[in-house]
Amino acid sequence: MNTRVRFAPSPTGPLHIGGLRTALFNYLYAKKKAGTFILRIEDTDQNRYVEGSENYIQEALEWCGMDPDEGPKNGGAFGPYRQSERKDIYAKHIQDLLRNGAAYYAFDSAERLNKERKEAEKKGETFKYGHQNRLRFKNSLTLTEEETAKALEDDFVIRLKIESDQTVIVEDIIRGVVRVKTDTLDDKILMKSDGLPTYHFANVVDDHLMKITCVIRGEEWLPSLPMHKLIYTAFGWETPEFMHLPLILKTVGKGKLSKRDGDRDGYPVFPLKWGKETQGFKEMGFLPIGMVNYLALLGWNEGTEKEVYSLKELEKAFSTKGVQKGSARFDYEKAKWVNQQQLQNMSIEEIYSLSRTKEILSPFEKNKHLSLIKLVKKRLNTLNDIKGELAFIKSIHPYDKKVIDKVEDKNPKTILEQIKKTLIKYDEDDLFKEQMMSWSKKNGVSIGLLMQTFRLALVGKLTGPDIFEVCSVLGKEVSLKRINDLIEHLNFKQIL
Ligand code: GLU
């Protein structure tokens, strides 16, 4: 049987990385089994619909390199892939359940239900509409056929009739067998009179009709599984396999990772920007594979020490055995580390080919772009770091006072004059470096002090890329000018 999995987000805003991790595990599962990865938009809840979300989801998947094989954009043989376009299908299927007695119409007013709810609350109970009380209410089980026909002219809902005293047995790939007594379940609404199905009903019908072989989704849906199983049974359908993924927790403390955590601590929780204010991993300078690789580690590991993967490697290595039961904690520092590792695996040319890199380098002369990347590559966690790392090219002032204090009484001018002399003679190449090194040895000037003084002149502070490479990128003319500037600055300080 062809493996078919689906990612089924509701378009209620930007795609949170928790959702994206679900998409990724579906994608990897499909690739591993040479199956089909489907995108289905679950947009039946009109109140929660947010314009632009579907496009966002599609773009995010494409940016990650996880273009769906079937979906609203690419089409496919099992469409439509937007639930709002599948109303006829649900209408037809609900009739099957009404006919075989697995579902029934209910006409109770909101006031009546609220009253019941309040009364239950008073007793410290949660109101449930189901086997224990359904015969006290206004529904097609208690009304005559004529009364029902009449009542259908007004608003109604259709509920699943769950029999009491039964045990639903469901199986989850990660958690094993779960048994639930039907007595604890209520008669869930499947459809309303506006013809729109609830999530549960549409989800099961679509998974069946789209021939989904394994449902992979977040753990928050595990409690719904027994109910879903009952819908499959009501239709006489076989269930697919199920895999519920562990939650992604905030970095510290309890609870799921939220947008608020990201806003507070300055990290993204979305792949792409949303509106003007919310930045995504992309805008923070992440490579798609940097983010994807990190997400793969949130709840999965191969059972080895390996942590850095290309997408192709992930596709090969992924297996449900490696998916963990326990929640995974989000760690932005680790995400940056993974991204840094991915950057180191790329060539200078590959990094340069990225539009984000070009954008960041645009203020610099074009013919220097490649050497600038080469200069700072090792120091990058994200592409955005390029900007900060190259700040010294434009300006190095003011000098770091602490460094001035440190080198001031150690003959910095002699060192600077020597650098100048050597640079003029040998250019900013390997020979120049060699000469400087042997000079420092011969004259008892520590290499550390030589480097610090040189760095102070060219960069203005002690951090930054290899100083001889900096000199080479700046070129002889600029480097000499910066050395002279520092000499002048030191002279000026002496007069004071
Ligand atoms: N529409 C649901 C969501 O957005 C999908 C749950 C599922 O995959 O069954 O989480």
Boltz pocket constraint, residues with backbone or C-beta under 6 A from the ligand:
constraints:
  - pocket:
      binder: B
      contacts: [[A, 6], [A, 7], [A, 8], [A, 9], [A, 10], [A, 42], [A, 199], [A, 203], [A, 216], [A, 217], [A, 218], [A, 221]]
      max_distance: 6.0
